[in-house]
Amino acid sequence: MTFLTSALFSLNAVYILTGIVLFIFAALNFRDRSNKHRIGTALFWSILGIIFVLGSILPTWIAGLMVFAMVAIDGAGRVSRGDDSEEVTKTGQIKSRATSIGNRIFLLVLCIPFITFAFALVFRWLGYSSNDGALIGLGYGGVAAVVVGIALTRGTWREAFQEGRRLNDAMGAVNILPALLASLGVIFTASKIGDLIAQGIQKIIPGQNLFLLIVANCLGMALFTMVMGNSFAAFPVIAAGVLVPLIIKPFGVDPAMVAIVTLTAGSTGTLMTPMAANFNIVPTALLDMRDQYGVIKFQAPFALTIWTMHVLVMWLMIRLF
């Protein structure tokens, strides 16, 4: 790849594009006189945009202070949404145009996975990281979806950004929660929280009681996922501190067999926590549900049932195989 091509098709380019979109959202919020906290809202998204655009060159301590500033702004209740009654009329017009194109509207959705997969394959073929290619493809897939959407609906870029801003404002500051929780997972792993959990379990549960160790492993995974909001972020902590030293090594268990069960046991915690904002809080905001915890309350009985099955399945798998 040439220098220009490498720069254009890089994660940093995707971050810069994301930052530009956030700057546009900030400007639209600043111009929205119906938002009583328009300055705080614009400042919040502007700071996040700066982090995305300059994150690769900003000193880490400055980026950290900017995150603290964002937390302070949101904590003070200065991130809000305006009265989008005028935009609702425009939204109705856009919906009318979208209805007229029928099932072609799914082209927008299909653009993202197709382009993501294509980028991953091309990067692998060129000898680069397919994971980076998939992430870069995800970013450019989003851009392609917007372009296709504008072409199909015969809309404008202004309408696209207005609708994007409206959707972003509906979700609010919880948009940044997944990134913050991912960072928290790295911190917990580095601070060896898993080792502390293992020491506590060893003091309570006899080392040869496989069933109770499995319960502790799955329970710890579910609870940690509820704190982290993401089972992938919780898994390294529990696997290094509990699964490997207390189950895999002492009992000679196949790691691949129990690792996947542990991971999905954590996913039951995802169903029961507001920290999993993308799954449990964002939908309530988008659907204007009266009870912001309605999704969690509905999912909790199913999650507890599935968690119980995980414990039994892991115990039977180890005993039988």
One Martini backbone bead per residue (centre of mass of N, CA, C, O) as a GRO file, in nm:
protein
  321
    1MET     BB    1   0.098   0.035   0.019
    2THR     BB    2   0.051   0.347   0.021
    3PHE     BB    3   0.043   0.612   0.220
    4LEU     BB    4  -0.242   0.710   0.142
    5THR     BB    5  -0.383   0.436   0.164
    6SER     BB    6  -0.302   0.372   0.458
    7ALA     BB    7  -0.445   0.624   0.577
    8LEU     BB    8  -0.734   0.575   0.465
    9PHE     BB    9  -0.704   0.249   0.550
   10SER     BB   10  -0.766   0.318   0.869
   11LEU     BB   11  -0.851   0.359   1.192
   12ASN     BB   12  -0.791   0.663   1.204
   13ALA     BB   13  -0.990   0.742   0.978
   14VAL     BB   14  -1.243   0.644   1.125
   15TYR     BB   15  -1.210   0.827   1.371
   16ILE     BB   16  -1.224   1.094   1.218
   17LEU     BB   17  -1.506   1.054   1.099
   18THR     BB   18  -1.644   1.032   1.373
   19GLY     BB   19  -1.561   1.313   1.474
   20ILE     BB   20  -1.707   1.475   1.254
   21VAL     BB   21  -1.990   1.384   1.325
   22LEU     BB   22  -1.982   1.496   1.616
   23PHE     BB   23  -1.946   1.791   1.532
   24ILE     BB   24  -2.217   1.811   1.387
   25PHE     BB   25  -2.392   1.743   1.628
   26ALA     BB   26  -2.294   1.980   1.800
   27ALA     BB   27  -2.388   2.207   1.608
   28LEU     BB   28  -2.689   2.132   1.605
   29ASN     BB   29  -2.727   2.168   1.911
   30PHE     BB   30  -2.635   2.466   1.931
   31ARG     BB   31  -2.879   2.559   1.727
   32ASP     BB   32  -3.086   2.446   1.940
   33ARG     BB   33  -3.320   2.636   2.110
   34SER     BB   34  -3.493   2.396   2.251
   35ASN     BB   35  -3.229   2.346   2.408
   36LYS     BB   36  -3.141   2.423   2.735
   37HIS     BB   37  -2.852   2.239   2.692
   38ARG     BB   38  -2.681   2.310   2.430
   39ILE     BB   39  -2.394   2.369   2.531
   40GLY     BB   40  -2.337   2.106   2.686
   41THR     BB   41  -2.400   1.915   2.452
   42ALA     BB   42  -2.192   2.028   2.251
   43LEU     BB   43  -1.945   1.986   2.433
   44PHE     BB   44  -1.959   1.683   2.469
   45TRP     BB   45  -1.934   1.605   2.157
   46SER     BB   46  -1.674   1.764   2.105
   47ILE     BB   47  -1.485   1.612   2.292
   48LEU     BB   48  -1.527   1.337   2.160
   49GLY     BB   49  -1.428   1.428   1.881
   50ILE     BB   50  -1.138   1.495   1.969
   51ILE     BB   51  -1.061   1.213   2.064
   52PHE     BB   52  -1.095   1.081   1.784
   53VAL     BB   53  -0.907   1.269   1.612
   54LEU     BB   54  -0.653   1.299   1.852
   55GLY     BB   55  -0.588   1.025   2.003
   56SER     BB   56  -0.299   0.947   1.866
   57ILE     BB   57  -0.158   1.239   1.995
   58LEU     BB   58  -0.263   1.240   2.266
   59PRO     BB   59  -0.218   1.252   2.574
   60THR     BB   60  -0.347   1.045   2.807
   61TRP     BB   61  -0.406   1.261   3.031
   62ILE     BB   62  -0.582   1.441   2.854
   63ALA     BB   63  -0.795   1.233   2.775
   64GLY     BB   64  -0.879   1.179   3.068
   65LEU     BB   65  -0.977   1.469   3.131
   66MET     BB   66  -1.194   1.472   2.910
   67VAL     BB   67  -1.363   1.247   3.029
   68PHE     BB   68  -1.418   1.389   3.298
   69ALA     BB   69  -1.567   1.626   3.166
   70MET     BB   70  -1.798   1.458   3.051
   71VAL     BB   71  -1.898   1.347   3.321
   72ALA     BB   72  -1.960   1.625   3.446
   73ILE     BB   73  -2.168   1.720   3.240
   74ASP     BB   74  -2.365   1.481   3.277
   75GLY     BB   75  -2.386   1.491   3.592
   76ALA     BB   76  -2.517   1.794   3.565
   77GLY     BB   77  -2.741   1.777   3.331
   78ARG     BB   78  -2.611   1.893   3.025
   79VAL     BB   79  -2.747   1.644   2.867
   80SER     BB   80  -2.971   1.689   2.595
   81ARG     BB   81  -3.286   1.739   2.437
   82GLY     BB   82  -3.487   1.863   2.210
   83ASP     BB   83  -3.744   1.986   2.017
   84ASP     BB   84  -3.853   1.759   1.744
   85SER     BB   85  -4.122   1.845   1.599
   86GLU     BB   86  -4.013   1.942   1.326
   87GLU     BB   87  -3.863   1.672   1.258
   88VAL     BB   88  -4.109   1.485   1.254
   89THR     BB   89  -4.221   1.584   0.989
   90LYS     BB   90  -3.972   1.499   0.828
   91THR     BB   91  -3.979   1.207   0.913
   92GLY     BB   92  -4.247   1.144   0.775
   93GLN     BB   93  -4.141   1.196   0.490
   94ILE     BB   94  -3.918   0.982   0.498
   95LYS     BB   95  -4.105   0.740   0.552
   96SER     BB   96  -4.263   0.768   0.292
   97ARG     BB   97  -4.022   0.717   0.105
   98ALA     BB   98  -3.938   0.442   0.226
   99THR     BB   99  -4.203   0.291   0.160
  100SER     BB  100  -4.178   0.319  -0.160
  101ILE     BB  101  -3.911   0.112  -0.170
  102GLY     BB  102  -3.933  -0.109   0.025
  103ASN     BB  103  -3.700  -0.372   0.042
  104ARG     BB  104  -3.456  -0.183  -0.037
  105ILE     BB  105  -3.387  -0.086   0.256
  106PHE     BB  106  -3.190  -0.339   0.317
  107LEU     BB  107  -2.932  -0.231   0.180
  108LEU     BB  108  -2.826  -0.075   0.420
  109VAL     BB  109  -2.774  -0.318   0.606
  110LEU     BB  110  -2.597  -0.493   0.401
  111CYS     BB  111  -2.352  -0.309   0.362
  112ILE     BB  112  -2.198  -0.357   0.626
  113PRO     BB  113  -2.127  -0.667   0.622
  114PHE     BB  114  -2.006  -0.678   0.336
  115ILE     BB  115  -1.777  -0.469   0.376
  116THR     BB  116  -1.649  -0.595   0.622
  117PHE     BB  117  -1.580  -0.869   0.489
  118ALA     BB  118  -1.414  -0.757   0.252
  119PHE     BB  119  -1.192  -0.622   0.417
  120ALA     BB  120  -1.094  -0.873   0.565
  121LEU     BB  121  -1.009  -1.030   0.309
  122VAL     BB  122  -0.812  -0.823   0.188
  123PHE     BB  123  -0.621  -0.800   0.429
  124ARG     BB  124  -0.544  -1.098   0.431
  125TRP     BB  125  -0.435  -1.111   0.136
  126LEU     BB  126  -0.214  -0.872   0.207
  127GLY     BB  127  -0.109  -0.944   0.518
  128TYR     BB  128  -0.306  -0.836   0.715
  129SER     BB  129  -0.524  -0.758   0.953
  130SER     BB  130  -0.848  -0.875   0.973
  131ASN     BB  131  -0.947  -0.715   1.218
  132ASP     BB  132  -0.885  -0.436   1.108
  133GLY     BB  133  -1.050  -0.469   0.849
  134ALA     BB  134  -1.325  -0.500   0.989
  135LEU     BB  135  -1.328  -0.224   1.133
  136ILE     BB  136  -1.293  -0.052   0.882
  137GLY     BB  137  -1.537  -0.168   0.729
  138LEU     BB  138  -1.748  -0.073   0.933
  139GLY     BB  139  -1.707   0.226   0.883
  140TYR     BB  140  -1.749   0.226   0.566
  141GLY     BB  141  -2.025   0.089   0.577
  142GLY     BB  142  -2.171   0.327   0.708
  143VAL     BB  143  -2.121   0.526   0.479
  144ALA     BB  144  -2.257   0.360   0.256
  145ALA     BB  145  -2.539   0.351   0.387
  146VAL     BB  146  -2.592   0.653   0.367
  147VAL     BB  147  -2.568   0.681   0.063
  148VAL     BB  148  -2.791   0.477  -0.007
  149GLY     BB  149  -3.017   0.616   0.152
  150ILE     BB  150  -3.017   0.881  -0.007
  151ALA     BB  151  -3.072   0.754  -0.285
  152LEU     BB  152  -3.343   0.606  -0.217
  153THR     BB  153  -3.494   0.867  -0.068
  154ARG     BB  154  -3.402   1.148  -0.175
  155GLY     BB  155  -3.228   1.290   0.011
  156THR     BB  156  -3.022   1.457   0.247
  157TRP     BB  157  -2.756   1.536   0.438
  158ARG     BB  158  -2.913   1.698   0.643
  159GLU     BB  159  -3.118   1.477   0.713
  160ALA     BB  160  -2.913   1.267   0.803
  161PHE     BB  161  -2.791   1.435   1.040
  162GLN     BB  162  -3.054   1.495   1.188
  163GLU     BB  163  -3.131   1.198   1.240
  164GLY     BB  164  -2.867   1.124   1.380
  165ARG     BB  165  -2.895   1.329   1.608
  166ARG     BB  166  -3.165   1.230   1.719
  167LEU     BB  167  -3.066   0.945   1.788
  168ASN     BB  168  -2.830   1.030   1.969
  169ASP     BB  169  -3.005   1.192   2.175
  170ALA     BB  170  -3.184   0.955   2.266
  171MET     BB  171  -2.935   0.804   2.397
  172GLY     BB  172  -2.692   0.968   2.468
  173ALA     BB  173  -2.431   0.907   2.691
  174VAL     BB  174  -2.450   0.587   2.658
  175ASN     BB  175  -2.272   0.565   2.399
  176ILE     BB  176  -1.987   0.553   2.578
  177LEU     BB  177  -2.000   0.299   2.762
  178PRO     BB  178  -1.853   0.067   2.610
  179ALA     BB  179  -1.572   0.204   2.608
  180LEU     BB  180  -1.540   0.235   2.916
  181LEU     BB  181  -1.575  -0.070   2.987
  182ALA     BB  182  -1.334  -0.172   2.824
  183SER     BB  183  -1.126  -0.017   2.992
  184LEU     BB  184  -1.200  -0.150   3.261
  185GLY     BB  185  -1.113  -0.436   3.181
  186VAL     BB  186  -0.812  -0.374   3.153
  187ILE     BB  187  -0.771  -0.281   3.445
  188PHE     BB  188  -0.864  -0.540   3.591
  189THR     BB  189  -0.656  -0.727   3.463
  190ALA     BB  190  -0.394  -0.570   3.552
  191SER     BB  191  -0.490  -0.581   3.874
  192LYS     BB  192  -0.580  -0.879   3.948
  193ILE     BB  193  -0.882  -0.947   4.031
  194GLY     BB  194  -0.899  -1.255   3.978
  195ASP     BB  195  -0.710  -1.341   4.210
  196LEU     BB  196  -0.892  -1.239   4.440
  197ILE     BB  197  -1.133  -1.417   4.372
  198ALA     BB  198  -0.988  -1.690   4.401
  199GLN     BB  199  -0.910  -1.659   4.700
  200GLY     BB  200  -1.202  -1.642   4.804
  201ILE     BB  201  -1.301  -1.916   4.696
  202GLN     BB  202  -1.086  -2.100   4.841
  203LYS     BB  203  -1.194  -2.025   5.134
  204ILE     BB  204  -1.496  -2.149   5.081
  205ILE     BB  205  -1.416  -2.374   4.868
  206PRO     BB  206  -1.349  -2.677   4.805
  207GLY     BB  207  -1.119  -2.795   4.572
  208GLN     BB  208  -1.307  -3.078   4.500
  209ASN     BB  209  -1.575  -2.907   4.437
  210LEU     BB  210  -1.694  -2.884   4.133
  211PHE     BB  211  -1.981  -2.766   4.144
  212LEU     BB  212  -1.912  -2.508   4.314
  213LEU     BB  213  -1.701  -2.400   4.114
  214ILE     BB  214  -1.898  -2.363   3.883
  215VAL     BB  215  -2.085  -2.169   4.023
  216ALA     BB  216  -1.867  -1.953   4.078
  217ASN     BB  217  -1.786  -1.910   3.785
  218CYS     BB  218  -2.071  -1.829   3.669
  219LEU     BB  219  -2.136  -1.611   3.878
  220GLY     BB  220  -1.890  -1.432   3.836
  221MET     BB  221  -1.944  -1.381   3.536
  222ALA     BB  222  -2.225  -1.250   3.564
  223LEU     BB  223  -2.151  -1.024   3.766
  224PHE     BB  224  -1.920  -0.897   3.603
  225THR     BB  225  -2.097  -0.833   3.358
  226MET     BB  226  -2.287  -0.638   3.510
  227VAL     BB  227  -2.056  -0.434   3.560
  228MET     BB  228  -1.937  -0.417   3.254
  229GLY     BB  229  -2.163  -0.500   3.016
  230ASN     BB  230  -1.946  -0.737   2.922
  231SER     BB  231  -1.834  -1.055   2.862
  232PHE     BB  232  -1.560  -0.995   2.716
  233ALA     BB  233  -1.444  -0.821   2.954
  234ALA     BB  234  -1.484  -1.045   3.186
  235PHE     BB  235  -1.338  -1.309   3.094
  236PRO     BB  236  -1.030  -1.264   3.159
  237VAL     BB  237  -1.070  -1.242   3.464
  238ILE     BB  238  -1.210  -1.520   3.522
  239ALA     BB  239  -1.021  -1.710   3.370
  240ALA     BB  240  -0.752  -1.634   3.524
  241GLY     BB  241  -0.879  -1.663   3.830
  242VAL     BB  242  -1.075  -1.937   3.794
  243LEU     BB  243  -1.093  -2.141   3.557
  244VAL     BB  244  -0.795  -2.231   3.534
  245PRO     BB  245  -0.696  -2.280   3.845
  246LEU     BB  246  -0.983  -2.440   3.949
  247ILE     BB  247  -1.056  -2.633   3.682
  248ILE     BB  248  -0.864  -2.705   3.448
  249LYS     BB  249  -0.607  -2.803   3.603
  250PRO     BB  250  -0.715  -2.997   3.835
  251PHE     BB  251  -0.923  -3.161   3.611
  252GLY     BB  252  -0.837  -3.172   3.307
  253VAL     BB  253  -0.974  -2.965   3.117
  254ASP     BB  254  -1.107  -2.856   2.834
  255PRO     BB  255  -1.090  -2.531   2.747
  256ALA     BB  256  -1.291  -2.508   2.506
  257MET     BB  257  -1.541  -2.630   2.652
  258VAL     BB  258  -1.558  -2.414   2.906
  259ALA     BB  259  -1.521  -2.130   2.783
  260ILE     BB  260  -1.792  -2.096   2.628
  261VAL     BB  261  -1.975  -2.136   2.876
  262THR     BB  262  -1.867  -1.900   3.039
  263LEU     BB  263  -1.929  -1.676   2.840
  264THR     BB  264  -2.245  -1.732   2.820
  265ALA     BB  265  -2.297  -1.692   3.120
  266GLY     BB  266  -2.235  -1.389   3.107
  267SER     BB  267  -2.472  -1.315   2.910
  268THR     BB  268  -2.691  -1.325   3.132
  269GLY     BB  269  -2.596  -1.058   3.261
  270THR     BB  270  -2.662  -0.872   3.020
  271LEU     BB  271  -2.983  -0.906   3.061
  272MET     BB  272  -2.951  -0.761   3.383
  273THR     BB  273  -2.813  -0.478   3.280
  274PRO     BB  274  -2.760  -0.130   3.237
  275MET     BB  275  -2.462  -0.148   3.126
  276ALA     BB  276  -2.607  -0.272   2.868
  277ALA     BB  277  -2.705  -0.030   2.680
  278ASN     BB  278  -2.750  -0.139   2.387
  279PHE     BB  279  -2.977  -0.353   2.499
  280ASN     BB  280  -3.144  -0.202   2.762
  281ILE     BB  281  -3.153   0.127   2.717
  282VAL     BB  282  -3.173   0.222   2.424
  283PRO     BB  283  -3.451   0.094   2.350
  284THR     BB  284  -3.616   0.266   2.555
  285ALA     BB  285  -3.546   0.537   2.420
  286LEU     BB  286  -3.644   0.477   2.126
  287LEU     BB  287  -3.945   0.371   2.239
  288ASP     BB  288  -4.053   0.527   2.487
  289MET     BB  289  -4.053   0.391   2.755
  290ARG     BB  290  -4.171   0.411   3.072
  291ASP     BB  291  -3.973   0.177   3.152
  292GLN     BB  292  -3.628   0.167   3.164
  293TYR     BB  293  -3.644  -0.154   3.290
  294GLY     BB  294  -3.828  -0.339   3.110
  295VAL     BB  295  -3.628  -0.526   2.964
  296ILE     BB  296  -3.498  -0.652   3.216
  297LYS     BB  297  -3.755  -0.767   3.350
  298PHE     BB  298  -3.821  -0.959   3.113
  299GLN     BB  299  -3.532  -1.116   3.103
  300ALA     BB  300  -3.457  -1.232   3.386
  301PRO     BB  301  -3.594  -1.517   3.397
  302PHE     BB  302  -3.439  -1.627   3.149
  303ALA     BB  303  -3.153  -1.580   3.255
  304LEU     BB  304  -3.170  -1.765   3.507
  305THR     BB  305  -3.232  -2.022   3.350
  306ILE     BB  306  -2.981  -2.023   3.168
  307TRP     BB  307  -2.772  -2.024   3.395
  308THR     BB  308  -2.849  -2.296   3.518
  309MET     BB  309  -2.784  -2.458   3.258
  310HIS     BB  310  -2.484  -2.397   3.253
  311VAL     BB  311  -2.405  -2.544   3.508
  312LEU     BB  312  -2.508  -2.826   3.422
  313VAL     BB  313  -2.354  -2.853   3.154
  314MET     BB  314  -2.066  -2.827   3.266
  315TRP     BB  315  -2.078  -3.064   3.465
  316LEU     BB  316  -2.150  -3.286   3.255
  317MET     BB  317  -1.912  -3.247   3.061
  318ILE     BB  318  -1.689  -3.316   3.267
  319ARG     BB  319  -1.799  -3.598   3.357
  320LEU     BB  320  -1.835  -3.730   3.056
  321PHE     BB  321  -1.549  -3.597   2.907
   0.00000   0.00000   0.00000
